[in-house]
Amino acid sequence: QVQLVESGGGLVQAGGSLRLSCAASGDTFSRLSWGWFRQVPGNSRELVAAMPLIGRIRYLESVKGRFTISRDNAKNTVYLQMDSLKSEDTAVYYCAGAYTSGIDTGARYWGKGTLVSVSS
């Protein structure tokens, strides 16, 4: 069983930056695909960034050029660097891990989420 703990959320002004971290337990980190999702109350969860084991990194169109997903296998941690934040980026952000490259539908492990609030 893999446990995920997100951190790095908070309140930031529009135009600012935040870096989310997701620390994973266990020894399977390097064998998983990773992704960051977000959800606004009343809306469905959406995939923000995906880093599959095989294939290209993908981003939600609205965050391209502003967000960057990365991973550190030595630290069992996946990151989401968020720059030029906008008020519409306000949401709870979740990291997820999957044994397949299709994390959109194959996420096996989920964190509890971290709140990002962007003030305009």
Chimera marker file (.cmm) of the C-alpha trace (Angstrom):
<marker_set name="trace">
<marker id="1" x="0.000" y="0.000" z="0.000" r="1" g="1" b="0" radius="0.5"/>
<marker id="2" x="1.291" y="3.443" z="-0.962" r="1" g="1" b="0" radius="0.5"/>
<marker id="3" x="0.401" y="6.464" z="1.120" r="1" g="1" b="0" radius="0.5"/>
<marker id="4" x="0.631" y="9.944" z="-0.347" r="1" g="1" b="0" radius="0.5"/>
<marker id="5" x="0.980" y="13.186" z="1.565" r="1" g="1" b="0" radius="0.5"/>
<marker id="6" x="0.679" y="16.507" z="-0.244" r="1" g="1" b="0" radius="0.5"/>
<marker id="7" x="2.074" y="19.775" z="1.030" r="1" g="1" b="0" radius="0.5"/>
<marker id="8" x="2.804" y="23.274" z="-0.210" r="1" g="1" b="0" radius="0.5"/>
<marker id="9" x="-0.684" y="24.638" z="-0.682" r="1" g="1" b="0" radius="0.5"/>
<marker id="10" x="-1.753" y="27.985" z="0.691" r="1" g="1" b="0" radius="0.5"/>
<marker id="11" x="-2.947" y="31.474" z="-0.099" r="1" g="1" b="0" radius="0.5"/>
<marker id="12" x="-1.140" y="33.444" z="-2.777" r="1" g="1" b="0" radius="0.5"/>
<marker id="13" x="-1.851" y="36.559" z="-4.791" r="1" g="1" b="0" radius="0.5"/>
<marker id="14" x="-2.536" y="36.344" z="-8.494" r="1" g="1" b="0" radius="0.5"/>
<marker id="15" x="0.722" y="36.234" z="-10.414" r="1" g="1" b="0" radius="0.5"/>
<marker id="16" x="2.509" y="34.463" z="-7.601" r="1" g="1" b="0" radius="0.5"/>
<marker id="17" x="3.956" y="30.972" z="-7.366" r="1" g="1" b="0" radius="0.5"/>
<marker id="18" x="3.566" y="27.855" z="-5.270" r="1" g="1" b="0" radius="0.5"/>
<marker id="19" x="5.301" y="24.504" z="-5.306" r="1" g="1" b="0" radius="0.5"/>
<marker id="20" x="3.285" y="21.480" z="-4.310" r="1" g="1" b="0" radius="0.5"/>
<marker id="21" x="5.000" y="18.335" z="-3.097" r="1" g="1" b="0" radius="0.5"/>
<marker id="22" x="3.687" y="14.820" z="-2.807" r="1" g="1" b="0" radius="0.5"/>
<marker id="23" x="5.689" y="12.393" z="-0.707" r="1" g="1" b="0" radius="0.5"/>
<marker id="24" x="5.036" y="8.704" z="-1.245" r="1" g="1" b="0" radius="0.5"/>
<marker id="25" x="5.670" y="5.842" z="1.147" r="1" g="1" b="0" radius="0.5"/>
<marker id="26" x="6.904" y="2.414" z="0.126" r="1" g="1" b="0" radius="0.5"/>
<marker id="27" x="9.324" y="1.255" z="-2.524" r="1" g="1" b="0" radius="0.5"/>
<marker id="28" x="7.201" y="1.398" z="-5.677" r="1" g="1" b="0" radius="0.5"/>
<marker id="29" x="7.527" y="5.113" z="-6.452" r="1" g="1" b="0" radius="0.5"/>
<marker id="30" x="9.794" y="4.701" z="-9.473" r="1" g="1" b="0" radius="0.5"/>
<marker id="31" x="7.433" y="2.145" z="-11.018" r="1" g="1" b="0" radius="0.5"/>
<marker id="32" x="4.367" y="4.375" z="-10.943" r="1" g="1" b="0" radius="0.5"/>
<marker id="33" x="2.997" y="7.023" z="-13.240" r="1" g="1" b="0" radius="0.5"/>
<marker id="34" x="2.152" y="10.234" z="-11.413" r="1" g="1" b="0" radius="0.5"/>
<marker id="35" x="-0.330" y="13.017" z="-11.816" r="1" g="1" b="0" radius="0.5"/>
<marker id="36" x="-1.824" y="16.076" z="-10.192" r="1" g="1" b="0" radius="0.5"/>
<marker id="37" x="-5.567" y="16.661" z="-10.216" r="1" g="1" b="0" radius="0.5"/>
<marker id="38" x="-7.642" y="19.497" z="-8.873" r="1" g="1" b="0" radius="0.5"/>
<marker id="39" x="-11.227" y="19.957" z="-7.819" r="1" g="1" b="0" radius="0.5"/>
<marker id="40" x="-13.423" y="22.917" z="-7.091" r="1" g="1" b="0" radius="0.5"/>
<marker id="41" x="-16.508" y="22.234" z="-4.938" r="1" g="1" b="0" radius="0.5"/>
<marker id="42" x="-19.439" y="21.414" z="-7.183" r="1" g="1" b="0" radius="0.5"/>
<marker id="43" x="-17.206" y="20.511" z="-10.108" r="1" g="1" b="0" radius="0.5"/>
<marker id="44" x="-15.680" y="17.240" z="-11.206" r="1" g="1" b="0" radius="0.5"/>
<marker id="45" x="-12.031" y="16.483" z="-10.572" r="1" g="1" b="0" radius="0.5"/>
<marker id="46" x="-9.777" y="17.397" z="-13.506" r="1" g="1" b="0" radius="0.5"/>
<marker id="47" x="-6.326" y="16.241" z="-14.465" r="1" g="1" b="0" radius="0.5"/>
<marker id="48" x="-3.861" y="19.113" z="-14.333" r="1" g="1" b="0" radius="0.5"/>
<marker id="49" x="-0.577" y="17.374" z="-15.151" r="1" g="1" b="0" radius="0.5"/>
<marker id="50" x="0.424" y="13.811" z="-15.905" r="1" g="1" b="0" radius="0.5"/>
<marker id="51" x="3.855" y="12.209" z="-15.884" r="1" g="1" b="0" radius="0.5"/>
<marker id="52" x="3.448" y="8.678" z="-17.258" r="1" g="1" b="0" radius="0.5"/>
<marker id="53" x="6.109" y="5.991" z="-17.054" r="1" g="1" b="0" radius="0.5"/>
<marker id="54" x="5.886" y="5.732" z="-20.817" r="1" g="1" b="0" radius="0.5"/>
<marker id="55" x="4.910" y="8.663" z="-22.981" r="1" g="1" b="0" radius="0.5"/>
<marker id="56" x="4.948" y="12.409" z="-22.817" r="1" g="1" b="0" radius="0.5"/>
<marker id="57" x="4.134" y="14.679" z="-19.953" r="1" g="1" b="0" radius="0.5"/>
<marker id="58" x="0.704" y="16.207" z="-20.452" r="1" g="1" b="0" radius="0.5"/>
<marker id="59" x="-0.894" y="19.342" z="-19.080" r="1" g="1" b="0" radius="0.5"/>
<marker id="60" x="-4.360" y="20.772" z="-18.895" r="1" g="1" b="0" radius="0.5"/>
<marker id="61" x="-4.552" y="23.362" z="-21.647" r="1" g="1" b="0" radius="0.5"/>
<marker id="62" x="-5.221" y="26.211" z="-19.250" r="1" g="1" b="0" radius="0.5"/>
<marker id="63" x="-2.023" y="25.587" z="-17.256" r="1" g="1" b="0" radius="0.5"/>
<marker id="64" x="0.412" y="24.970" z="-20.109" r="1" g="1" b="0" radius="0.5"/>
<marker id="65" x="3.447" y="27.208" z="-19.813" r="1" g="1" b="0" radius="0.5"/>
<marker id="66" x="2.650" y="27.998" z="-16.172" r="1" g="1" b="0" radius="0.5"/>
<marker id="67" x="2.756" y="24.653" z="-14.356" r="1" g="1" b="0" radius="0.5"/>
<marker id="68" x="5.540" y="22.064" z="-14.355" r="1" g="1" b="0" radius="0.5"/>
<marker id="69" x="5.353" y="18.518" z="-13.026" r="1" g="1" b="0" radius="0.5"/>
<marker id="70" x="8.519" y="16.752" z="-11.948" r="1" g="1" b="0" radius="0.5"/>
<marker id="71" x="9.621" y="13.802" z="-9.860" r="1" g="1" b="0" radius="0.5"/>
<marker id="72" x="12.572" y="12.847" z="-7.676" r="1" g="1" b="0" radius="0.5"/>
<marker id="73" x="12.843" y="9.085" z="-7.438" r="1" g="1" b="0" radius="0.5"/>
<marker id="74" x="15.543" y="9.336" z="-4.765" r="1" g="1" b="0" radius="0.5"/>
<marker id="75" x="13.155" y="11.260" z="-2.512" r="1" g="1" b="0" radius="0.5"/>
<marker id="76" x="9.974" y="9.408" z="-3.509" r="1" g="1" b="0" radius="0.5"/>
<marker id="77" x="8.440" y="12.784" z="-4.246" r="1" g="1" b="0" radius="0.5"/>
<marker id="78" x="6.520" y="14.333" z="-7.123" r="1" g="1" b="0" radius="0.5"/>
<marker id="79" x="6.218" y="18.085" z="-7.489" r="1" g="1" b="0" radius="0.5"/>
<marker id="80" x="3.979" y="20.607" z="-9.177" r="1" g="1" b="0" radius="0.5"/>
<marker id="81" x="5.559" y="24.003" z="-9.703" r="1" g="1" b="0" radius="0.5"/>
<marker id="82" x="2.832" y="26.558" z="-10.284" r="1" g="1" b="0" radius="0.5"/>
<marker id="83" x="3.779" y="29.983" z="-11.631" r="1" g="1" b="0" radius="0.5"/>
<marker id="84" x="1.747" y="32.967" z="-12.797" r="1" g="1" b="0" radius="0.5"/>
<marker id="85" x="-1.165" y="31.744" z="-10.723" r="1" g="1" b="0" radius="0.5"/>
<marker id="86" x="-4.659" y="32.938" z="-11.549" r="1" g="1" b="0" radius="0.5"/>
<marker id="87" x="-7.793" y="33.095" z="-9.446" r="1" g="1" b="0" radius="0.5"/>
<marker id="88" x="-9.265" y="30.289" z="-11.528" r="1" g="1" b="0" radius="0.5"/>
<marker id="89" x="-6.477" y="27.997" z="-10.295" r="1" g="1" b="0" radius="0.5"/>
<marker id="90" x="-8.079" y="28.026" z="-6.851" r="1" g="1" b="0" radius="0.5"/>
<marker id="91" x="-8.935" y="24.428" z="-5.953" r="1" g="1" b="0" radius="0.5"/>
<marker id="92" x="-7.972" y="21.470" z="-3.834" r="1" g="1" b="0" radius="0.5"/>
<marker id="93" x="-5.032" y="19.761" z="-5.510" r="1" g="1" b="0" radius="0.5"/>
<marker id="94" x="-4.506" y="16.008" z="-5.276" r="1" g="1" b="0" radius="0.5"/>
<marker id="95" x="-1.607" y="13.867" z="-6.335" r="1" g="1" b="0" radius="0.5"/>
<marker id="96" x="-2.217" y="10.378" z="-7.626" r="1" g="1" b="0" radius="0.5"/>
<marker id="97" x="-0.192" y="7.356" z="-8.639" r="1" g="1" b="0" radius="0.5"/>
<marker id="98" x="-0.991" y="4.637" z="-11.123" r="1" g="1" b="0" radius="0.5"/>
<marker id="99" x="0.531" y="1.381" z="-12.331" r="1" g="1" b="0" radius="0.5"/>
<marker id="100" x="-0.469" y="2.265" z="-15.879" r="1" g="1" b="0" radius="0.5"/>
<marker id="101" x="0.337" y="5.222" z="-18.080" r="1" g="1" b="0" radius="0.5"/>
<marker id="102" x="-3.314" y="6.200" z="-18.204" r="1" g="1" b="0" radius="0.5"/>
<marker id="103" x="-3.556" y="8.001" z="-14.904" r="1" g="1" b="0" radius="0.5"/>
<marker id="104" x="-6.737" y="9.742" z="-16.055" r="1" g="1" b="0" radius="0.5"/>
<marker id="105" x="-8.691" y="6.580" z="-15.347" r="1" g="1" b="0" radius="0.5"/>
<marker id="106" x="-6.141" y="4.302" z="-13.720" r="1" g="1" b="0" radius="0.5"/>
<marker id="107" x="-5.131" y="6.145" z="-10.573" r="1" g="1" b="0" radius="0.5"/>
<marker id="108" x="-4.650" y="3.628" z="-7.791" r="1" g="1" b="0" radius="0.5"/>
<marker id="109" x="-3.350" y="5.833" z="-4.997" r="1" g="1" b="0" radius="0.5"/>
<marker id="110" x="-4.592" y="9.250" z="-3.915" r="1" g="1" b="0" radius="0.5"/>
<marker id="111" x="-3.470" y="11.866" z="-1.475" r="1" g="1" b="0" radius="0.5"/>
<marker id="112" x="-5.902" y="13.746" z="0.748" r="1" g="1" b="0" radius="0.5"/>
<marker id="113" x="-5.376" y="17.012" z="-1.085" r="1" g="1" b="0" radius="0.5"/>
<marker id="114" x="-3.946" y="20.433" z="-0.390" r="1" g="1" b="0" radius="0.5"/>
<marker id="115" x="-5.853" y="23.683" z="-0.824" r="1" g="1" b="0" radius="0.5"/>
<marker id="116" x="-4.548" y="26.358" z="-3.166" r="1" g="1" b="0" radius="0.5"/>
<marker id="117" x="-6.255" y="29.735" z="-2.953" r="1" g="1" b="0" radius="0.5"/>
<marker id="118" x="-5.347" y="32.510" z="-5.371" r="1" g="1" b="0" radius="0.5"/>
<marker id="119" x="-6.590" y="35.987" z="-4.581" r="1" g="1" b="0" radius="0.5"/>
<marker id="120" x="-7.179" y="38.471" z="-7.363" r="1" g="1" b="0" radius="0.5"/>
<link id1="1" id2="2" r="1" g="1" b="0" radius="0.2"/>
<link id1="2" id2="3" r="1" g="1" b="0" radius="0.2"/>
<link id1="3" id2="4" r="1" g="1" b="0" radius="0.2"/>
<link id1="4" id2="5" r="1" g="1" b="0" radius="0.2"/>
<link id1="5" id2="6" r="1" g="1" b="0" radius="0.2"/>
<link id1="6" id2="7" r="1" g="1" b="0" radius="0.2"/>
<link id1="7" id2="8" r="1" g="1" b="0" radius="0.2"/>
<link id1="8" id2="9" r="1" g="1" b="0" radius="0.2"/>
<link id1="9" id2="10" r="1" g="1" b="0" radius="0.2"/>
<link id1="10" id2="11" r="1" g="1" b="0" radius="0.2"/>
<link id1="11" id2="12" r="1" g="1" b="0" radius="0.2"/>
<link id1="12" id2="13" r="1" g="1" b="0" radius="0.2"/>
<link id1="13" id2="14" r="1" g="1" b="0" radius="0.2"/>
<link id1="14" id2="15" r="1" g="1" b="0" radius="0.2"/>
<link id1="15" id2="16" r="1" g="1" b="0" radius="0.2"/>
<link id1="16" id2="17" r="1" g="1" b="0" radius="0.2"/>
<link id1="17" id2="18" r="1" g="1" b="0" radius="0.2"/>
<link id1="18" id2="19" r="1" g="1" b="0" radius="0.2"/>
<link id1="19" id2="20" r="1" g="1" b="0" radius="0.2"/>
<link id1="20" id2="21" r="1" g="1" b="0" radius="0.2"/>
<link id1="21" id2="22" r="1" g="1" b="0" radius="0.2"/>
<link id1="22" id2="23" r="1" g="1" b="0" radius="0.2"/>
<link id1="23" id2="24" r="1" g="1" b="0" radius="0.2"/>
<link id1="24" id2="25" r="1" g="1" b="0" radius="0.2"/>
<link id1="25" id2="26" r="1" g="1" b="0" radius="0.2"/>
<link id1="26" id2="27" r="1" g="1" b="0" radius="0.2"/>
<link id1="27" id2="28" r="1" g="1" b="0" radius="0.2"/>
<link id1="28" id2="29" r="1" g="1" b="0" radius="0.2"/>
<link id1="29" id2="30" r="1" g="1" b="0" radius="0.2"/>
<link id1="30" id2="31" r="1" g="1" b="0" radius="0.2"/>
<link id1="31" id2="32" r="1" g="1" b="0" radius="0.2"/>
<link id1="32" id2="33" r="1" g="1" b="0" radius="0.2"/>
<link id1="33" id2="34" r="1" g="1" b="0" radius="0.2"/>
<link id1="34" id2="35" r="1" g="1" b="0" radius="0.2"/>
<link id1="35" id2="36" r="1" g="1" b="0" radius="0.2"/>
<link id1="36" id2="37" r="1" g="1" b="0" radius="0.2"/>
<link id1="37" id2="38" r="1" g="1" b="0" radius="0.2"/>
<link id1="38" id2="39" r="1" g="1" b="0" radius="0.2"/>
<link id1="39" id2="40" r="1" g="1" b="0" radius="0.2"/>
<link id1="40" id2="41" r="1" g="1" b="0" radius="0.2"/>
<link id1="41" id2="42" r="1" g="1" b="0" radius="0.2"/>
<link id1="42" id2="43" r="1" g="1" b="0" radius="0.2"/>
<link id1="43" id2="44" r="1" g="1" b="0" radius="0.2"/>
<link id1="44" id2="45" r="1" g="1" b="0" radius="0.2"/>
<link id1="45" id2="46" r="1" g="1" b="0" radius="0.2"/>
<link id1="46" id2="47" r="1" g="1" b="0" radius="0.2"/>
<link id1="47" id2="48" r="1" g="1" b="0" radius="0.2"/>
<link id1="48" id2="49" r="1" g="1" b="0" radius="0.2"/>
<link id1="49" id2="50" r="1" g="1" b="0" radius="0.2"/>
<link id1="50" id2="51" r="1" g="1" b="0" radius="0.2"/>
<link id1="51" id2="52" r="1" g="1" b="0" radius="0.2"/>
<link id1="52" id2="53" r="1" g="1" b="0" radius="0.2"/>
<link id1="53" id2="54" r="1" g="1" b="0" radius="0.2"/>
<link id1="54" id2="55" r="1" g="1" b="0" radius="0.2"/>
<link id1="55" id2="56" r="1" g="1" b="0" radius="0.2"/>
<link id1="56" id2="57" r="1" g="1" b="0" radius="0.2"/>
<link id1="57" id2="58" r="1" g="1" b="0" radius="0.2"/>
<link id1="58" id2="59" r="1" g="1" b="0" radius="0.2"/>
<link id1="59" id2="60" r="1" g="1" b="0" radius="0.2"/>
<link id1="60" id2="61" r="1" g="1" b="0" radius="0.2"/>
<link id1="61" id2="62" r="1" g="1" b="0" radius="0.2"/>
<link id1="62" id2="63" r="1" g="1" b="0" radius="0.2"/>
<link id1="63" id2="64" r="1" g="1" b="0" radius="0.2"/>
<link id1="64" id2="65" r="1" g="1" b="0" radius="0.2"/>
<link id1="65" id2="66" r="1" g="1" b="0" radius="0.2"/>
<link id1="66" id2="67" r="1" g="1" b="0" radius="0.2"/>
<link id1="67" id2="68" r="1" g="1" b="0" radius="0.2"/>
<link id1="68" id2="69" r="1" g="1" b="0" radius="0.2"/>
<link id1="69" id2="70" r="1" g="1" b="0" radius="0.2"/>
<link id1="70" id2="71" r="1" g="1" b="0" radius="0.2"/>
<link id1="71" id2="72" r="1" g="1" b="0" radius="0.2"/>
<link id1="72" id2="73" r="1" g="1" b="0" radius="0.2"/>
<link id1="73" id2="74" r="1" g="1" b="0" radius="0.2"/>
<link id1="74" id2="75" r="1" g="1" b="0" radius="0.2"/>
<link id1="75" id2="76" r="1" g="1" b="0" radius="0.2"/>
<link id1="76" id2="77" r="1" g="1" b="0" radius="0.2"/>
<link id1="77" id2="78" r="1" g="1" b="0" radius="0.2"/>
<link id1="78" id2="79" r="1" g="1" b="0" radius="0.2"/>
<link id1="79" id2="80" r="1" g="1" b="0" radius="0.2"/>
<link id1="80" id2="81" r="1" g="1" b="0" radius="0.2"/>
<link id1="81" id2="82" r="1" g="1" b="0" radius="0.2"/>
<link id1="82" id2="83" r="1" g="1" b="0" radius="0.2"/>
<link id1="83" id2="84" r="1" g="1" b="0" radius="0.2"/>
<link id1="84" id2="85" r="1" g="1" b="0" radius="0.2"/>
<link id1="85" id2="86" r="1" g="1" b="0" radius="0.2"/>
<link id1="86" id2="87" r="1" g="1" b="0" radius="0.2"/>
<link id1="87" id2="88" r="1" g="1" b="0" radius="0.2"/>
<link id1="88" id2="89" r="1" g="1" b="0" radius="0.2"/>
<link id1="89" id2="90" r="1" g="1" b="0" radius="0.2"/>
<link id1="90" id2="91" r="1" g="1" b="0" radius="0.2"/>
<link id1="91" id2="92" r="1" g="1" b="0" radius="0.2"/>
<link id1="92" id2="93" r="1" g="1" b="0" radius="0.2"/>
<link id1="93" id2="94" r="1" g="1" b="0" radius="0.2"/>
<link id1="94" id2="95" r="1" g="1" b="0" radius="0.2"/>
<link id1="95" id2="96" r="1" g="1" b="0" radius="0.2"/>
<link id1="96" id2="97" r="1" g="1" b="0" radius="0.2"/>
<link id1="97" id2="98" r="1" g="1" b="0" radius="0.2"/>
<link id1="98" id2="99" r="1" g="1" b="0" radius="0.2"/>
<link id1="99" id2="100" r="1" g="1" b="0" radius="0.2"/>
<link id1="100" id2="101" r="1" g="1" b="0" radius="0.2"/>
<link id1="101" id2="102" r="1" g="1" b="0" radius="0.2"/>
<link id1="102" id2="103" r="1" g="1" b="0" radius="0.2"/>
<link id1="103" id2="104" r="1" g="1" b="0" radius="0.2"/>
<link id1="104" id2="105" r="1" g="1" b="0" radius="0.2"/>
<link id1="105" id2="106" r="1" g="1" b="0" radius="0.2"/>
<link id1="106" id2="107" r="1" g="1" b="0" radius="0.2"/>
<link id1="107" id2="108" r="1" g="1" b="0" radius="0.2"/>
<link id1="108" id2="109" r="1" g="1" b="0" radius="0.2"/>
<link id1="109" id2="110" r="1" g="1" b="0" radius="0.2"/>
<link id1="110" id2="111" r="1" g="1" b="0" radius="0.2"/>
<link id1="111" id2="112" r="1" g="1" b="0" radius="0.2"/>
<link id1="112" id2="113" r="1" g="1" b="0" radius="0.2"/>
<link id1="113" id2="114" r="1" g="1" b="0" radius="0.2"/>
<link id1="114" id2="115" r="1" g="1" b="0" radius="0.2"/>
<link id1="115" id2="116" r="1" g="1" b="0" radius="0.2"/>
<link id1="116" id2="117" r="1" g="1" b="0" radius="0.2"/>
<link id1="117" id2="118" r="1" g="1" b="0" radius="0.2"/>
<link id1="118" id2="119" r="1" g="1" b="0" radius="0.2"/>
<link id1="119" id2="120" r="1" g="1" b="0" radius="0.2"/>
</marker_set>
